[in-house]
Amino acid sequence: MSTPEFSIIEEFFTPKYDQGLLPILGIGDDCAVLEVPTEKQLAVSTDTLVEGVHFLPNSDPRLLGHKVLAVNLSDLAAMGATPAWFSLAITLPNIDKAWLSSFSAGLFALAKRHSLQLIGGDTTRGPLSVTVNIMGLLPKHQRLTRSGAKVGDGVYVSGTIGNAGLGLEKAKSGEQGADDKDLIAYLKPNPRINLGNELIKIASSCIDISDGLSADLNHVLKLSGVGAKIYHDKLPLTDSVRQHM
């Protein structure tokens, strides 16, 4: 690890809080060392976001810091897992301290809200991209999966759908608005961890629908070996989404 990398980690990516499940050994060594509590199992997910593919060039760094963690937290929520630890790998075109300060502030604000500990990572130079590897805890022998749906089950979604996609289109066109629900859904998604913790007790199957209801529901149907009927008039859509359909 180079001296600049050490200084970036020390200045911007050292957690300033000690809540949550602390690692046996965290940032600063070759590996983190973790202990999974008795009667728990580990859920792990990884997502990479690349500038120009998953987020727009010149995105607000604080909102980006929130988003890169939120999309991973949503994967844990879909499994019914409680957040515990995460690692971060970030590729930077240059060292911009103001950008890093804002990005890390958005990242840690969400991490602290979910008692999530950063345990390691990597930095390198190149086109901007961010990879998060997130770990959560599940009760032993319990989990929500894509393959548990059964004939006769109902299909439910949490919240409204289509807002993030519409928010992306608005962001591309340069629209702004601190109270615009579509832009908020795209720029600052809200991972539903508490809902996932409750659903693990009653749901047969679950999936994060960040790729859209149709695409992600098809994953569940294929793995569960069932079909589904969706009625357009039953979809939870806001007026703004309905107007753009």
C-alpha positions as CSV (number, residue, x, y, z in Angstrom):
1,M,0.0,0.0,0.0
2,S,1.4,3.4,-1.0
3,T,1.8,6.4,1.3
4,P,-0.9,8.4,-0.5
5,E,-3.3,5.4,-0.1
6,F,-2.5,5.3,3.7
7,S,-3.2,9.0,4.0
8,I,-6.5,8.8,2.1
9,I,-7.7,6.0,4.3
10,E,-6.6,7.6,7.5
11,E,-8.0,11.0,6.7
12,F,-11.3,10.1,5.0
13,F,-12.2,6.4,5.6
14,T,-11.5,5.8,9.3
15,P,-14.9,5.4,11.1
16,K,-15.5,8.1,13.7
17,Y,-18.0,6.0,15.7
18,D,-17.9,2.6,17.5
19,Q,-21.5,1.4,17.4
20,G,-22.4,-1.9,15.9
21,L,-20.5,-5.2,15.8
22,L,-16.8,-4.3,15.9
23,P,-14.3,-6.6,14.1
24,I,-11.6,-8.4,15.9
25,L,-9.2,-6.7,13.5
26,G,-10.2,-3.9,11.2
27,I,-8.6,-1.3,9.0
28,G,-4.9,-1.1,8.9
29,D,-3.8,-4.8,8.4
30,D,-3.6,-7.1,5.4
31,C,-7.0,-8.6,6.3
32,A,-9.9,-7.9,8.6
33,V,-10.7,-10.6,11.1
34,L,-14.3,-11.1,12.0
35,E,-16.3,-13.3,14.4
36,V,-19.8,-14.3,13.5
37,P,-21.9,-14.5,16.7
38,T,-23.2,-17.9,17.8
39,E,-26.6,-18.8,16.2
40,K,-26.0,-16.4,13.3
41,Q,-25.0,-16.9,9.7
42,L,-23.3,-14.5,7.3
43,A,-24.9,-12.9,4.2
44,V,-22.5,-11.3,1.7
45,S,-23.2,-9.1,-1.3
46,T,-21.0,-7.1,-3.7
47,D,-21.9,-4.3,-6.1
48,T,-19.7,-2.1,-8.3
49,L,-20.9,1.3,-9.6
50,V,-19.1,2.9,-12.5
51,E,-19.3,6.5,-13.5
52,G,-21.2,6.9,-16.7
53,V,-22.8,3.5,-16.3
54,H,-24.4,3.4,-12.9
55,F,-24.3,7.1,-12.0
56,L,-24.0,10.3,-14.0
57,P,-20.7,12.1,-14.4
58,N,-20.2,14.9,-11.9
59,S,-22.7,13.4,-9.5
60,D,-22.9,15.1,-6.1
61,P,-20.2,13.1,-4.1
62,R,-22.2,13.1,-0.8
63,L,-25.2,11.7,-2.5
64,L,-23.0,9.2,-4.3
65,G,-21.5,8.1,-1.0
66,H,-25.0,7.4,0.3
67,K,-26.1,5.6,-2.9
68,V,-23.2,3.2,-3.2
69,L,-23.9,1.9,0.3
70,A,-27.7,2.0,0.0
71,V,-27.8,-0.3,-3.0
72,N,-25.8,-2.9,-1.1
73,L,-27.9,-2.5,2.0
74,S,-31.0,-3.2,-0.1
75,D,-29.5,-6.6,-1.0
76,L,-29.2,-7.4,2.7
77,A,-32.8,-6.2,3.3
78,A,-34.0,-8.5,0.6
79,M,-32.4,-11.4,2.4
80,G,-33.8,-10.3,5.8
81,A,-30.2,-9.7,7.1
82,T,-29.1,-7.1,9.7
83,P,-26.0,-5.0,8.5
84,A,-22.7,-5.7,10.2
85,W,-19.6,-4.9,8.2
86,F,-18.5,-3.6,4.8
87,S,-15.4,-3.0,2.7
88,L,-14.8,-0.3,0.1
89,A,-12.7,-0.3,-3.0
90,I,-12.6,3.0,-4.9
91,T,-10.9,4.0,-8.1
92,L,-10.2,7.7,-8.4
93,P,-9.0,9.7,-11.5
94,N,-7.3,12.1,-9.1
95,I,-7.0,13.0,-5.4
96,D,-9.6,15.7,-4.7
97,K,-9.8,16.2,-1.0
98,A,-13.1,18.2,-1.1
99,W,-14.7,15.4,-3.2
100,L,-13.4,12.7,-0.8
101,S,-14.6,14.5,2.3
102,S,-18.1,14.9,0.9
103,F,-18.2,11.3,-0.4
104,S,-17.1,9.8,2.9
105,A,-19.6,12.0,4.8
106,G,-22.5,10.6,2.8
107,L,-21.1,7.1,3.1
108,F,-20.6,7.2,6.9
109,A,-23.9,9.0,7.6
110,L,-25.8,6.0,6.2
111,A,-23.3,3.5,7.7
112,K,-23.8,5.0,11.2
113,R,-27.6,4.9,10.8
114,H,-27.4,1.2,10.4
115,S,-24.5,0.5,12.9
116,L,-22.4,-0.7,10.0
117,Q,-18.6,-0.9,10.4
118,L,-16.1,-0.3,7.6
119,I,-13.4,-3.0,8.0
120,G,-11.1,-2.5,5.0
121,G,-10.8,-1.8,1.3
122,D,-8.5,-0.4,-1.4
123,T,-7.9,2.7,-3.4
124,T,-6.3,2.9,-6.8
125,R,-6.1,5.4,-9.7
126,G,-8.2,5.2,-12.8
127,P,-11.8,6.1,-14.1
128,L,-14.1,6.7,-11.1
129,S,-15.7,3.5,-9.8
130,V,-16.8,2.2,-6.4
131,T,-17.1,-1.4,-5.2
132,V,-18.8,-2.2,-1.9
133,N,-18.6,-5.7,-0.3
134,I,-21.2,-5.8,2.5
135,M,-21.8,-8.4,5.2
136,G,-24.9,-8.9,7.3
137,L,-26.1,-11.4,9.9
138,L,-29.1,-13.8,9.7
139,P,-30.6,-16.0,12.3
140,K,-29.3,-19.6,11.9
141,H,-31.3,-21.5,9.3
142,Q,-33.4,-18.5,8.3
143,R,-33.1,-16.4,5.1
144,L,-35.3,-14.9,2.4
145,T,-34.4,-16.1,-1.1
146,R,-35.6,-15.8,-4.7
147,S,-36.5,-19.5,-4.9
148,G,-39.2,-19.8,-2.2
149,A,-42.3,-18.5,-4.0
150,K,-45.2,-21.0,-4.1
151,V,-48.4,-21.3,-6.1
152,G,-51.1,-19.2,-4.4
153,D,-48.7,-16.6,-3.0
154,G,-49.5,-12.9,-3.4
155,V,-47.0,-10.5,-5.0
156,Y,-46.2,-7.4,-3.0
157,V,-43.9,-4.5,-3.3
158,S,-42.8,-2.0,-0.7
159,G,-43.4,1.7,-1.4
160,T,-44.1,2.9,-4.9
161,I,-42.3,1.8,-8.1
162,G,-40.9,3.6,-11.1
163,N,-39.8,6.7,-9.2
164,A,-36.0,6.0,-9.4
165,G,-36.2,5.4,-13.1
166,L,-38.1,8.6,-13.6
167,G,-35.6,10.4,-11.3
168,L,-32.8,9.2,-13.5
169,E,-34.4,10.7,-16.6
170,K,-35.0,14.0,-14.7
171,A,-31.3,14.0,-13.6
172,K,-30.1,13.4,-17.1
173,S,-32.2,16.4,-18.3
174,G,-30.7,18.6,-15.6
175,E,-33.8,18.9,-13.5
176,Q,-33.3,19.8,-9.8
177,G,-35.5,20.0,-6.8
178,A,-34.7,19.1,-3.2
179,D,-38.3,17.9,-2.6
180,D,-38.8,16.1,-5.9
181,K,-39.7,12.5,-4.9
182,D,-38.4,11.0,-8.1
183,L,-35.0,12.6,-7.9
184,I,-34.8,11.6,-4.2
185,A,-35.7,8.0,-5.1
186,Y,-32.9,7.9,-7.7
187,L,-30.2,10.0,-5.8
188,K,-30.9,8.9,-2.2
189,P,-32.5,5.5,-2.1
190,N,-33.8,4.3,1.3
191,P,-32.8,0.7,2.1
192,R,-35.6,-1.1,4.0
193,I,-33.6,-3.0,6.5
194,N,-36.3,-3.1,9.2
195,L,-38.9,-4.3,6.7
196,G,-36.6,-7.1,5.7
197,N,-36.1,-8.1,9.3
198,E,-39.9,-8.5,9.7
199,L,-40.5,-10.2,6.3
200,I,-38.1,-13.0,7.1
201,K,-40.7,-14.2,9.6
202,I,-43.6,-14.3,7.1
203,A,-42.5,-14.1,3.4
204,S,-41.8,-17.1,1.2
205,S,-39.5,-15.2,-1.2
206,C,-38.0,-11.8,-1.7
207,I,-35.9,-9.8,-4.1
208,D,-34.5,-6.3,-4.4
209,I,-36.2,-4.8,-7.5
210,S,-33.6,-2.2,-8.4
211,D,-33.6,-3.6,-11.9
212,G,-37.4,-3.1,-12.2
213,L,-40.4,-5.1,-11.2
214,S,-40.7,-7.1,-14.4
215,A,-37.1,-8.1,-14.7
216,D,-36.6,-8.9,-11.0
217,L,-40.0,-10.7,-10.6
218,N,-38.9,-12.9,-13.5
219,H,-35.9,-14.0,-11.5
220,V,-38.1,-15.1,-8.6
221,L,-40.5,-16.9,-11.0
222,K,-37.7,-18.8,-12.8
223,L,-36.0,-19.9,-9.6
224,S,-39.2,-20.8,-7.8
225,G,-40.8,-22.6,-10.8
226,V,-44.0,-20.6,-10.7
227,G,-45.8,-17.9,-12.7
228,A,-47.5,-14.7,-11.8
229,K,-50.3,-12.4,-12.8
230,I,-49.7,-8.6,-12.4
231,Y,-52.7,-6.2,-12.7
232,H,-51.7,-2.8,-14.0
233,D,-54.4,-1.0,-12.0
234,K,-53.0,-2.6,-8.7
235,L,-49.5,-1.2,-9.2
236,P,-48.5,1.4,-6.5
237,L,-47.6,4.3,-8.8
238,T,-47.3,8.0,-8.0
239,D,-49.0,10.6,-10.2
240,S,-45.7,11.6,-11.7
241,V,-44.9,8.1,-12.8
242,R,-48.4,7.6,-14.2
243,Q,-48.1,10.8,-16.2
244,H,-44.9,9.5,-17.9
245,M,-46.1,6.1,-18.8
